Amino acid sequence: MAFEHKPGSFSLFKNDKQGNEKRPDYTGDGMSLDGKHIKVSAWLKDGAKGKFMSCKFEEKTAGEPMKNAPAQHPADQEIPF
């Protein structure tokens, strides 16, 4: 069985910015409170009270794969017989 987020949760992973400083420092996937798959982006910022993360999430479009979902183990796949 593949990993599935629970409603209201997400995972973030360090992003390869490939030299573009406008790209998010972290990206990931999750599920909104109403059960829709979402993409999550986060940028590390410096503020008056210290470092913080500025985050954004948006709904995934139909057919868009989960970026950072763990690969499915062969034993978890259905056997066709």
N, C-alpha and C positions, 0 to 999 in steps of 0.2 A: 504494500500500500504506500502511495506517495505521501509526502508530508503535506498537510493541509492546515492553514491558519484558522484559528478560532475567531469568531466575530470580535472586532475591537482590538486585534493584535496585528503586529507586523514584525519583520526582521530587517535589519540594516546591515550592509556589508560595505567595506571600504571600496571606493570607486576609483578606477584608473582614469584620471582627468586628462591624460594624453596631452599635457601642456596647455590645456584650455582652462584657465582659472575660473571661468564662469560656470563650469560643470559642477555638479554637486560633489561634496566630499564623500558622501555615503548615499547608496541607493538600495532599494529592496522592494519587497512585495508584502502584501497583507490582505486583510479583509475588513471592510467597514462594519459598523455596528448593525447595519441591515443586511449583511451577508454578501455584499458585492466585492469582487476582487479589486484591489487598488495597487497603484505604484506609489512608492514613497521616496522622496529625495530630501537630503539634509545637508546644510552648509554650516561649517564651523565659523563662528564670528566672534569678534572681540567687542564687548560692551562696557558701559560704565561700571557694572558690577562684576566684570570678569568675562570669561569665555562662555558662550552659549551656542546652541544649535538652532538654526532657523529651518523649519521643516515645511514641506509641501506634500500633499497627496492628491491623486486624481484617479478616477475610475479607469480601469483597463478597458481597452476596446476589445470587441469580440475576436477571438482567435489569437490574441497576443499572449505569448508564452510566459510562464513564470520564470523570471530571469535567474534567480538564485535558489530555486527549489533543488533540493538534493536529487541526484540521479536515482531512478528507480532500480532497485536491485532485481536481477533476473528471476529470483525465487518469488518475487511479489507479482510477477506478470501472470496473467491467466494462461492456463495450458489448454490448447485447442482440441480437446477430446471429451 
